[in-house]
Amino acid sequence: MATHARWKAKLGIPYPLLADTDHEVARLYGVWTRKSLMGKTYWGVARTTFIIDRDGRIARVFPNVKIAGHSREVLEALRELA
């Protein structure tokens, strides 16, 4: 997606980004789920972080991510895996 490419270039992100517009990857990872808000149900992504190791295996999963403090948790996990 062009918007992702511009954002990646602007921030100097050195790795590939995924635009999962058809939710295929979200389904495979089990995070495309039914949600509800104020009595209405809808489909959406369960906010989850996956750390993938150098061999392509899932090394760590953080389900139900809350933004506050999450980057610190992820950095600590990455240091443990190094």
C-alpha distances in whole Angstrom, upper triangle without the diagonal:
4,5,5,6,9,10,11,12,14,16,16,15,16,15,12,10,9,7,10,10,13,15,16,16,17,20,21,21,23,22,21,24,26,26,29,29,32,33,30,28,25,22,20,19,22,21,22,22,22,23,23,25,26,27,24,26,25,28,28,26,26,27,27,25,27,25,28,29,27,25,29,29,26,28,31,30,28,31,33,31,31
4,5,5,6,9,10,11,12,14,15,15,16,16,13,11,12,10,14,13,16,18,20,19,21,24,24,25,27,25,24,27,29,29,31,31,34,36,32,31,27,25,23,22,25,24,24,24,24,25,25,28,28,29,26,29,28,30,30,29,29,29,29,27,28,26,29,30,28,26,30,31,28,29,32,31,29,32,35,33,33
4,5,5,6,9,10,11,12,14,14,16,16,14,11,12,10,13,13,16,18,20,19,20,23,24,24,26,23,22,25,27,27,29,28,31,33,30,29,25,23,21,20,23,21,22,22,23,24,24,27,28,29,26,28,28,29,29,27,27,27,27,25,25,23,26,27,25,24,27,28,26,27,30,30,28,31,33,32,32
4,5,5,6,8,10,11,12,10,13,12,10,7,9,8,11,12,16,16,18,17,18,21,22,21,23,21,21,24,26,26,28,28,31,33,30,29,25,23,20,18,21,19,20,19,20,21,21,23,24,26,23,25,24,26,25,24,24,24,24,22,23,21,24,25,22,21,24,25,22,23,27,26,24,27,30,28,28
4,6,5,6,9,10,10,10,11,11,9,8,10,10,14,15,18,19,20,19,20,24,24,24,26,24,24,27,30,30,32,32,35,37,34,32,29,26,24,22,24,22,23,21,22,22,22,24,24,26,23,26,25,27,27,26,26,27,27,25,26,24,27,27,25,23,26,27,24,25,28,28,25,28,31,29,29
4,5,5,6,9,10,10,13,13,13,11,14,13,17,17,21,22,23,22,23,26,27,27,29,26,26,29,31,31,33,32,35,37,35,33,30,28,25,24,26,24,24,23,24,24,25,27,27,29,26,29,28,30,29,28,28,29,29,26,27,24,26,27,25,23,26,28,25,25,29,29,27,29,32,31,30
4,5,5,6,8,8,12,12,12,10,12,12,16,17,20,21,22,21,21,25,26,25,27,24,24,27,29,28,30,30,33,35,33,31,28,26,23,21,23,21,21,20,21,22,22,25,25,27,25,27,26,27,26,25,25,26,25,23,23,20,23,23,22,19,23,24,22,22,26,26,24,26,29,28,28
4,6,5,6,5,8,9,9,8,11,12,16,17,21,21,22,20,21,24,25,23,26,24,24,27,30,29,32,32,35,37,34,33,30,27,24,22,23,21,21,19,20,19,20,22,22,24,22,24,24,25,24,24,24,25,25,23,23,21,23,23,21,19,22,23,20,20,24,24,21,24,27,25,25
4,6,5,7,9,11,11,11,14,15,19,20,24,24,25,23,25,28,28,27,30,28,28,31,34,33,35,35,38,40,38,36,33,31,27,25,27,25,25,23,23,23,23,24,24,27,25,27,27,28,28,28,27,29,29,26,27,24,26,26,24,21,24,26,23,23,26,27,24,26,29,28,27
4,6,8,11,13,14,13,16,17,21,22,25,25,27,25,26,29,30,29,31,28,29,32,34,33,35,34,37,39,37,36,33,31,28,26,27,24,25,23,24,24,25,26,26,29,27,29,29,29,29,28,27,29,29,26,26,22,24,25,23,20,23,25,23,22,26,27,25,27,30,29,28
4,6,9,11,13,12,16,17,20,22,25,25,26,24,24,28,28,27,29,27,28,30,33,32,34,33,36,38,36,35,32,30,27,24,25,22,22,20,21,21,22,23,23,26,25,27,26,26,25,25,24,26,26,23,23,20,21,21,20,17,20,22,19,19,23,23,21,23,26,25,24
4,6,9,11,12,16,17,21,23,26,26,27,24,25,29,29,27,30,28,29,32,34,34,36,36,39,41,39,37,34,32,29,26,27,24,24,21,22,20,21,22,21,25,23,26,25,25,25,26,25,27,28,25,25,22,24,23,21,18,21,23,20,19,23,23,20,22,25,24,23
4,6,8,9,12,15,18,20,23,23,23,21,22,25,25,23,26,24,26,29,31,31,33,34,37,39,37,35,32,29,26,23,24,21,20,18,18,17,17,18,18,21,20,22,21,22,22,22,22,24,25,22,23,20,22,21,19,16,19,20,17,17,20,20,17,20,23,21,20
4,7,9,13,16,19,22,24,24,24,21,23,26,25,24,27,25,27,30,33,33,36,36,40,41,39,37,34,31,28,25,26,23,22,19,18,17,16,17,16,19,18,20,21,21,22,22,23,25,27,24,25,23,25,23,21,18,20,21,18,17,21,20,17,19,22,20,19
4,7,10,13,16,19,21,21,20,18,19,22,21,20,23,22,24,27,30,31,33,34,38,39,37,35,31,28,25,22,23,21,19,16,15,14,13,14,13,16,14,17,17,18,19,20,21,23,24,22,24,22,24,23,20,18,20,21,17,17,20,19,16,19,21,19,18
4,7,10,13,15,18,17,17,15,17,20,19,18,21,20,21,25,28,29,32,33,36,37,35,32,29,26,23,20,22,20,18,16,15,15,13,15,14,16,14,17,17,19,20,20,21,22,24,22,24,22,25,24,21,19,22,22,19,19,22,21,18,21,23,21,20
4,7,10,12,15,14,15,13,14,17,17,16,19,18,18,22,25,25,28,29,33,34,31,29,26,22,19,17,19,17,16,14,14,14,14,16,16,18,15,18,17,19,19,19,19,20,21,19,21,20,23,23,20,18,21,21,18,19,22,21,19,22,24,22,22
4,6,9,11,11,11,9,11,14,14,14,16,15,15,19,22,23,26,27,30,31,29,26,23,19,17,14,16,15,15,14,13,14,14,17,17,18,15,17,16,19,19,18,19,19,20,19,21,20,23,24,20,19,23,22,19,21,24,22,20,24,25,23,24
4,6,9,9,10,9,11,14,14,15,17,15,14,18,20,21,24,25,28,29,26,24,20,17,15,13,16,15,16,15,16,17,17,20,21,22,19,20,19,22,21,20,20,20,21,20,22,21,24,25,22,21,25,24,21,23,26,25,23,27,28,26,27
4,6,5,7,6,7,10,11,12,13,12,11,15,17,18,22,23,27,27,24,21,18,14,12,11,14,14,14,15,15,17,17,20,22,22,18,19,18,21,21,19,19,19,19,19,21,21,25,26,22,22,26,25,22,24,27,25,24,28,29,27,28
4,6,8,9,10,12,14,15,16,14,12,15,17,18,21,22,26,26,23,20,16,13,12,12,15,16,17,18,18,21,21,24,25,26,22,23,22,25,24,22,22,21,21,21,23,23,26,28,25,25,28,27,25,27,30,28,28,31,32,30,32
4,6,8,9,9,12,13,14,13,11,14,16,17,20,22,26,25,22,19,15,12,12,12,15,17,18,19,19,22,22,25,26,26,22,23,22,25,25,22,23,21,22,22,24,25,28,30,26,27,30,29,27,29,32,30,29,33,33,31,33
4,6,5,6,9,10,10,9,7,10,13,15,18,20,24,24,21,17,14,10,9,9,12,13,14,16,16,19,19,22,24,24,20,20,19,22,21,19,19,18,18,19,21,22,26,27,23,24,27,26,24,27,29,26,26,30,30,28,30
4,5,5,6,9,10,10,9,12,15,18,21,23,27,27,24,20,17,13,12,11,14,16,15,16,16,18,18,21,23,22,18,18,17,21,21,19,20,19,20,21,24,24,28,29,25,26,29,27,24,27,29,26,26,30,30,28,30
4,5,5,6,8,9,9,12,16,18,21,24,27,27,25,21,18,14,13,11,13,13,13,13,12,15,14,17,19,18,15,15,14,17,17,15,17,16,17,18,21,22,25,26,22,22,25,23,21,24,26,23,22,26,26,24,26
4,5,5,6,5,5,9,12,14,18,20,24,24,21,18,15,11,9,7,9,10,10,11,11,15,15,18,21,20,17,16,14,17,16,14,14,13,14,15,18,19,23,23,20,21,24,22,20,23,25,22,22,26,26,24,26
4,5,5,6,5,8,12,14,18,21,24,24,21,18,15,11,10,9,11,13,13,14,14,17,17,20,23,22,18,17,15,19,18,15,17,15,16,18,21,22,26,26,23,24,27,25,23,26,27,24,25,29,28,26,29
4,5,8,8,11,15,17,21,24,28,27,25,21,19,15,14,12,13,14,13,14,13,15,15,18,20,18,15,14,13,16,16,14,16,15,17,19,22,23,27,27,23,24,27,24,22,25,26,23,23,27,26,24,26
4,6,8,11,14,16,20,23,26,26,24,21,18,15,13,10,10,12,10,11,9,12,12,15,18,17,14,12,10,13,13,10,12,11,14,15,19,20,23,23,20,21,23,20,18,22,23,20,20,24,23,21,24
4,6,8,11,13,17,20,24,23,21,18,16,12,11,9,9,11,10,12,11,15,15,19,22,21,17,15,13,16,15,12,13,11,13,15,18,20,23,24,20,22,24,22,20,23,24,21,22,26,25,23,26
4,6,9,11,15,17,21,21,19,16,13,10,8,5,5,8,7,10,11,14,16,19,22,22,18,17,14,17,15,11,12,9,10,12,15,17,20,21,18,20,22,20,18,22,23,21,22,25,25,24,26
4,7,9,13,16,19,19,17,13,10,7,6,5,6,9,10,13,14,18,19,22,25,25,21,20,18,20,18,15,15,13,13,15,17,19,23,24,21,22,25,23,22,25,27,24,25,29,28,27,30
4,6,10,13,17,16,14,10,8,6,6,6,7,10,12,15,16,20,21,25,28,28,24,23,20,22,20,16,16,13,12,15,17,19,23,24,21,24,26,24,23,27,28,26,27,31,30,29,32
4,7,10,14,12,10,7,6,5,6,8,9,12,15,18,20,24,25,29,32,31,28,26,23,26,23,20,19,15,14,17,19,21,24,26,24,26,29,27,26,30,31,29,30,34,33,32,35
4,7,10,10,8,5,5,6,6,8,8,11,14,18,20,24,26,30,33,33,29,28,25,26,24,20,18,15,12,15,16,19,22,24,22,24,27,25,25,29,30,28,30,33,33,32,35
4,7,6,5,4,6,8,9,12,11,14,17,21,23,27,29,33,36,36,33,31,28,30,27,23,21,17,15,17,17,20,22,25,23,26,29,27,27,31,32,31,33,36,36,35,38
4,5,5,7,8,11,11,14,13,15,18,22,25,29,31,35,38,38,35,33,30,32,28,25,22,19,16,17,17,19,21,24,23,26,29,28,28,31,33,32,33,36,37,37,39
4,6,8,11,14,15,17,17,19,22,26,29,32,35,38,41,42,39,37,34,35,32,28,26,22,19,21,20,22,24,27,26,29,31,30,31,34,36,35,37,40,40,40,43
4,7,10,13,15,18,18,20,23,27,30,33,35,39,42,42,39,37,34,36,33,29,27,23,20,22,22,24,27,30,29,31,34,32,33,36,37,36,38,41,41,41,44
4,7,10,12,16,16,19,22,26,28,32,34,38,40,41,37,36,33,35,32,28,26,23,20,22,22,24,27,30,28,31,33,32,32,36,37,36,37,41,41,40,43
4,7,10,13,14,16,19,23,25,29,31,35,38,37,34,33,30,32,29,25,24,20,18,20,21,23,26,29,27,29,32,30,30,34,35,34,35,38,38,38,41
4,7,10,12,15,18,21,23,27,28,32,35,35,31,30,28,30,27,24,22,19,17,19,20,22,25,28,26,28,31,29,29,32,34,32,33,37,37,36,39
4,7,9,13,15,18,20,24,25,29,31,31,28,27,24,27,24,21,20,17,16,17,19,21,24,26,24,26,29,27,26,30,31,29,30,34,34,33,36
4,7,9,12,15,17,21,22,26,29,29,25,24,22,24,22,18,17,14,13,14,16,17,21,23,20,22,25,24,23,26,28,26,27,31,31,30,32
4,6,8,11,13,17,19,22,25,25,22,21,18,20,18,15,14,11,10,11,14,15,19,20,17,19,22,20,19,23,24,23,23,27,27,26,29
4,6,10,12,16,18,21,25,25,22,20,17,19,16,12,11,8,7,8,11,13,16,18,15,17,20,18,17,21,22,20,22,25,25,24,27
4,7,10,14,16,20,23,24,21,19,16,17,14,11,9,7,5,5,8,10,13,14,11,14,16,15,14,17,19,18,19,22,22,22,25
4,7,10,13,16,20,20,17,16,12,13,11,7,6,5,6,6,9,11,14,14,11,12,15,13,11,15,16,14,16,19,19,19,21
4,7,10,13,16,18,15,14,10,11,8,6,5,7,9,7,10,11,14,13,9,10,13,10,8,12,13,11,12,16,16,15,18
4,6,10,13,14,11,10,7,8,6,5,6,9,11,11,14,15,17,16,12,12,14,12,9,12,14,11,11,15,15,13,16
4,6,10,11,9,8,6,6,5,6,9,12,15,13,16,16,18,16,13,12,14,11,8,10,12,8,8,12,12,10,12
4,7,8,6,5,5,6,7,9,12,14,18,17,20,20,22,20,16,16,17,15,12,13,14,11,10,13,13,10,12
4,5,5,5,6,6,9,12,14,17,21,20,22,22,24,22,19,17,18,16,13,14,14,11,9,12,12,8,9
4,5,7,10,9,12,15,18,21,24,23,26,25,27,25,22,20,21,19,16,16,17,14,11,14,14,10,10
4,6,9,10,13,16,19,22,25,24,27,27,29,27,24,23,23,22,18,19,20,16,14,16,16,12,13
4,7,9,12,14,17,19,22,22,25,25,27,26,22,21,22,20,17,18,19,16,14,17,17,13,14
4,6,9,11,15,17,20,20,24,24,26,25,21,21,22,19,16,18,18,15,14,17,15,12,14
4,6,7,11,13,17,17,20,21,23,21,18,18,19,16,14,16,16,12,12,15,14,12,14
4,7,10,13,17,16,20,20,22,20,16,16,17,14,12,13,13,9,9,12,11,8,11
4,7,10,13,13,16,17,19,17,13,14,14,11,9,12,11,8,9,12,11,9,13
4,6,10,10,13,15,17,15,12,13,14,11,10,13,13,10,12,15,14,13,16
4,7,6,10,11,13,12,9,11,12,9,9,12,12,10,12,15,15,15,18
4,6,9,12,14,14,11,14,15,12,12,16,16,14,16,19,19,18,22
4,7,10,12,13,11,14,15,13,14,17,18,16,19,22,21,21,24
4,6,9,10,7,10,12,10,11,14,15,14,16,19,19,20,22
4,6,8,6,10,12,11,12,15,16,16,18,20,21,22,24
4,6,5,8,10,10,11,14,15,16,17,20,21,22,24
4,6,8,9,10,12,13,15,16,18,19,21,22,24
4,6,5,7,9,10,11,13,15,16,17,19,21
4,5,5,6,9,10,11,12,14,15,17,19
4,5,5,6,9,10,10,12,14,15,17
4,5,5,6,9,10,11,12,14,15
4,6,5,6,9,10,11,13,14
4,5,5,6,9,10,11,12
4,5,5,6,9,10,11
4,5,5,6,9,10
4,5,5,6,9
4,5,5,6
4,5,5
4,6
4
